[in-house]
Amino acid sequence: MQPVLELTNCEREPIQWPGFIQSHGYLLVLDPITFTVWQASENTDLLTGLSIEDRIGKSVDNISIGDLSGSILQELLKVAMRNSTPEAFNPYSVTINGQLWYVLLHKHDGALIVELEPKEATRGGLSLSMTTLLTQTMSDVQRSTTLTELMEKTVQKVKAVTGFDRVMIYRFGEDWNGEVIAEAREEELEPFLGLFYPASDIPKQARELYKINLVRNIVDVNEPRVPIYPINYATYNRPLDLTHTGLRAVSPIHIEYLQNMGVRSSMSISLMYRGELWGLISCHHYSGPRFIDYATRQSVKLVSQILSTALEIRQNDEDAAFSRQLHDHEQTLYQQMLTDWDIVQGLTKHPINALDQNTATGMALLFEGALHTLGDTPTENDIMSLIEWLKATTSEVVFQTNQLPNLYTPAELFREKAAGVLMLVLSREMNEYLLWFKPEQIHSVSWGGNPEKPVEVSNGGEVRLSPRKSFEKWSQLVRNKAVPWQQVEVATALKLREDLLQLVARKANQIRVLNEQLRLAYEELEAFSYTVSHDLRAPLSSIKSYSEIYLEDYGLQMDDEAKAIFGKVIKATDRMSMLIRNVMQYSLMSRTDLAPDLLAMKTLLHQVREEVLVSENESRVTVSIGDTPDLHGDQTMVTQVFTNLLANAIKYSRHLDRATITVQGRETEQEIIYAVTDQGIGIDMKQAGKVFELFQRLDTAAKYEGNGVGLAIVKRIMNRHRGKVWFESLPHQFTTFYVSFPK
Amino acid sequence: MLDILYIEDNSDEADVFKRVVSRLPKPPTYTVLSNGSEALNYLLQKGIYEGQPAPMPRFVLIDLNLPGHSGFEVIQQVRGASLTRYLPLVVYSSSDNPKDIRRAYDLGANAYLIKPGSYHEVSTIMRGAIEFWLAQSQYMP
């Protein structure tokens, strides 16, 4: 997509030590104490009338520059050097041969560097006073509502002040590729707005230099550069570092690059953001050389610095507002989860939901075995497969990408929903994950020339970069990519994860407390059951026994009515005794551990039949047993199920002269189903809901003995076997109860 | 000589038992003790029975839910002592919980009778038990 090659001879080139200056000015390099000349640009011979060799080693007061005598220059230097930072008083104006010049001083690299450059009001000079420029710039900053608007005004202003044919703001993006985001140009020029330039166009050490020296003017790419004599200065065995000079000649590679683009003269001003190079104001001139004098450069620099500050403040404001909003939403979500005491509901069921946590357009939450989604997401299957892949791919608690399809090929099919993914691992053990999705942002990138082109292989096979020859617009479609996740989005997601996990832990603790309470309740129930079984049954048997004894001893003296009353007392104790026994069984069924076994159903059912028929008139009731597929279950409990079902069938057929009850088993792929059918009174389906409820009896059953526990026990046992129980009935025709046991 | 030692805390149950026994053609001899600790002293010749042993019963009828030592503990200790290792122990309890039944047999009970909760039924079951343990069953010589 962009050249990733960083081994460029451009990058290796020592651009701060070129050993050359541009030809429009003069350079002297002096001993900062004695003002002895260490180096001079070769063009100074025109002014001094001395051959270059003669000047070196001389004190500056022995050299006159044009009609500017050396002693005046020396006085100037003496005054400037009283202050340790001579650049503080730049520029110093002098007149040489009737022309106005600026003397620009700075100390660097152990030397006092003296630059002479024309003070030129005519060629592209400042058309506005500094005060006017400042006022206008400030008001532009204040009035612009958007960053784009501010950029527009800035390029127009810079163009007006400098007179360049084209002024652009070039913004560095990911990987240092740059995009032209604002442009002011002469009408006949082809627009560059929106074009991208590969990172190799402005190599790394150039960018480093731009961070230090904020303004560079290349006056005329066609003018040969002027060497500095000698190559190395003073006792240093190397050329002088020209980083801070305005006259520094740029790399011939860069000159060639500009020439290829048709640029005659250029200027660039750095835009800084938080100590890093954010972009450049880049000026091109095509029609001829363009020299921007020191004062104007300073003005433009000031404009760029104001812009940088505005950029920083605006960006900070925007970042802070975004960050505050995300933080507020995160707090809201946490509150919702707390208030609802439900993570899924708190995250998804309110106006502020998990989609307000960031710039995502879709969200999926896999929690407690269920998948919940919001907004625009891939299908459930796609999400589950994606989660599987993510689990295998990352061991971190958070994972993010803005180009999922490039990492995970199946995502190509849903890149319009999820080219960007931000995933939180809530719990690997519980398989719980929270994911956000962003759509692919298909955008066309128009490069200023084919970005692949600068890579060339030399004859020696060495890969090198060379300035591109073609600047024709070169378009490329960027696929599979979403807008990247911002740091604050990831940070907020992690905060949400913390809150969520804390809530899960609190809920888990609550469940533990509940479990403990449940255990205590069970223990109490156990004690209660014992009380019921023993302490309640004992007095009941006393009542019955004494009633029987009384009848035995005094029965002969009692009339029939008195005997009938005793008979009722005894019957009542029987009913109560049965009720207690059944309730005990019911509670036992849920507490007793299941001891499943493969049950021989034929034997079991025949035994049950025998038991339930013991008290019946055998000729009246027939229980026919059909197929008896074996099943897995707890012997005691399964026996109880069939005992209860058969006892019921017999009980509700009692009014018939002949009752036939059938038991029929069958086997399906998943389960064993038994049906118990009678032709008794039947069940009105209107009351179907009551049938399995504890202590519930139907109207029609009122005249039959019973207490409404039998079928409740059946239901409980079937639940414990993960089975089912249901029935079909037509009153006075048939009733069939079905029980199914899973295989 | 003692035929039956009945360990029962419920005086009504004891009452019904006495009546049933008294109505038998040849009433057996019996002693009723109302708690487990006393029963253990009696059978293991401890406490007030130490040095002056009471007659050993031909079988013991034990309720399980007793104050002090439970019926289970009585069974366990009686089975553990050499003197009473083979003494017939018949559980007589209102519990039909399979767990109780299994535990009683595990500890060494010889039989498990469920209290029927009615005078007539008690009568039937007791006649049977007495007939079996006193007349039919052979003792460890």
Interface residues (C-beta under 8 A of the other chain):
Chain A: S533 H534 R537 A538 P539 L540 S541 S542 K544 S545 Y546 E548 I549 E552 I570 T573 S577 R581 L588 T636
Chain B: N10 D12 E13 V16 R19 N65 S94 S95 D96 N97 P98 K115 P116 G117 S118 Y119 H120 V122
